[in-house]
Amino acid sequence: MAKKKVKNKNPSKKFEKYTVKDGAVERKAVCPKCGPGVFLALHKDRKTCGKCGYSIVNK
C-alpha cells in the first residue's frame, strides 16, 4: 500500500485576532454593541460585525 502525500497546511490565523501587551492578552477588534467575544471582520474599507451588522468605515 502506497503512502498518502501530505498536503502543505496553512498555519492557523486565529492568533492574528489577539495581541500581547505587558504579559496580558488583548483582543484586537471587538464589536461595541455585542460586547466581548464578538469580533469585527476586517475588510479593505471597513470593519463589520457578523452578528448585528454594525460597521465602521476606514478613512
PAMINU-926465 format. One record per atom (N, C-alpha, C): x, y, z. Coordinates in steps of 0.001 Angstrom, whole numbers, plus 500000, padded with zeros to 6 digits. Example, Ala and Ser with C-alpha at 12.3 -4.5 7.8 and 13.67 -1.06 7.14 Angstrom:
% residues 2
513190494310507800;512300495500507800;513200496700507800;512850497750507080;513670498940507140;512900500030507870;
//
This chain:
% residues 59
500846498828500000;500000500000500000;500898501244500000;500634502173499110;501433503382498989;501025504406500052;502008505181500479;501716506219501474;501007507387500809;500136508051501568;499433509228501063;500371510427501115;500236511308500158;501026512529500165;500402513514501143;501231514172501935;500754515152502904;500735516514502231;499579517165502243;499471518495501663;500060519515502622;500602520578502073;501114521655502913;499938522382503541;499939522461504864;498838523113505574;499203524552505888;498205525434505772;498405526829506149;498317526945507660;499156527786508262;499065527946509715;497745528606510114;497335528365511338;496073528900511835;496141530418511947;495048531082511581;495014532541511627;494248533073512831;493832532184513737;493052532633514879;493888533460515857;495210533308515819;496061534062516727;496302535489516245;495913535812515011;496070537170514491;495064538131515110;494022537609515764;492987538452516361;493355538922517768;494506538499518263;494928538856519614;496297539520519594;496574540355520597;497892540947520798;498300540738522250;499598540791522519;500104540630523875;500772541924524296;500271542534525365;500851543762525918;501087543568527405;502306543760527838;502678543657529254;502259542316529856;502388541248529103;502064539921529599;500575539604529623;499729540504529121;498287540267529089;497829540154527635;496889539276527396;496355539072526050;495174540015525837;495181540743524705;494105541675524380;493519541298523027;492210541483522884;491545541254521605;491685542502520758;491833542327519447;492040543478518571;490760544245518297;489876543737517474;488669544461517091;487439543748517648;486781544356518635;485602543781519268;484413544695518985;483256544119518739;482049544894518458;481605545635519718;481411546972519629;480980547731520801;479527547465521199;478689547016520257;477291546720520579;477134545332521199;477780544338520615;477632542955521075;478496542647522291;479601543353522448;480463543151523599;481597542188523314;482339541822524366;483483540926524167;483033539548523703;483850538949522878;483521537633522338;483045537678520903;482708538871520403;482269539024519013;483255539944518315;483976539412517345;484996540181516649;484407540926515460;485094541977515043;484740542700513829;485567542129512681;484930541879511554;485632541398510365;486362542575509734;487622542367509372;488428543425508781;488363543332507263;487714544312506637;487619544387505187;488575545460504687;488597545650503378;489500546624502760;489179548050503200;487890548395503255;487491549771503538;486646549926504797;486408548832505541;485542548924506714;485775547748507664;485204547868508858;485161546786509834;483694546522510121;483263545256510042;481856544934510250;481694543787511237;480555543817511939;480186542752512871;479293541774512127;479589540493512207;478788539491511537;477506539164512265;477419539535513535;476240539201514329;475147540250514214;475516541538514417;474491542588514432;474542543508513217;475616543452512398;475705544281511215;476334545638511454;476835545908512650;477489547185512964;478733547330512092;478984548529511547;480154548732510687;480826550059510990;482139550073510803;482968551260510970;483697551448509646;483631552638509044;484267552913507771;485662553454508031;486669552856507377;488046553341507482;488242554496506521;489036555442506916;489307556597506064;490579556410505290;
//
